[in-house]
Amino acid sequence: MQDKNTRSSFLGIFKSIFTALIGLQSSRMHERNVTQGQPTLYIFTSIVVLAFIIVALVGLVQLILRLTGA
């Protein structure tokens, strides 16, 4: 049961970070994150998500530049 709760909380953290990044996080979810969340877990997950987005954007730009011959 512990593994399921851990996985659920990780997915909840990921969902919360993703919705906050695109500007769709509800005030209820924000309040829950502030009162019940572990700050280090949110910070670590946010850094990983942002690093993934940056790498994906750099890769996309490189692909476009290569395809256009620039």
C-alpha positions in Angstrom: 0.0 0.0 0.0 2.9 2.3 0.7 4.2 2.1 -2.9 0.7 3.0 -4.3 0.6 6.1 -2.0 4.1 7.1 -3.1 3.3 6.7 -6.7 0.0 8.6 -6.4 1.7 11.5 -4.6 4.4 11.6 -7.3 1.8 11.7 -10.0 -0.1 14.3 -8.1 3.0 16.4 -7.8 3.8 16.1 -11.5 0.2 17.0 -12.3 0.3 20.0 -10.0 3.6 21.2 -11.5 2.4 20.7 -15.1 -0.8 22.6 -14.5 1.0 25.4 -12.8 3.5 25.7 -15.7 0.7 26.1 -18.2 -1.3 28.4 -16.0 -4.3 26.1 -15.2 -3.7 25.3 -11.6 -6.8 25.9 -9.4 -6.5 27.9 -6.2 -7.8 24.8 -4.3 -4.9 22.7 -5.6 -2.4 25.5 -4.9 -3.6 25.8 -1.4 -3.3 22.0 -0.9 0.2 22.0 -2.3 1.3 24.8 0.1 -0.2 23.3 3.2 0.4 19.6 2.6 3.3 19.3 0.1 7.0 18.7 0.7 8.9 21.7 -0.7 12.0 19.7 -1.6 10.0 17.3 -3.6 8.2 20.0 -5.5 11.5 21.9 -6.2 13.3 18.7 -7.4 10.4 17.7 -9.6 10.1 21.2 -11.0 13.8 21.3 -11.9 13.6 17.9 -13.7 10.5 19.0 -15.6 12.0 22.3 -16.6 15.3 20.6 -17.7 13.3 18.2 -19.8 11.4 21.1 -21.5 14.7 23.0 -22.2 16.4 19.9 -23.7 13.3 19.2 -25.8 13.2 22.8 -27.1 16.9 22.8 -27.9 16.5 19.5 -29.7 13.5 20.8 -31.7 15.4 24.0 -32.7 18.4 21.9 -33.8 16.1 19.6 -35.8 14.4 22.5 -37.5 17.7 24.2 -38.3 19.0 20.9 -39.8 15.9 20.4 -41.9 15.9 23.9 -43.3 19.7 23.8 -44.0 20.5 26.8 -41.9 
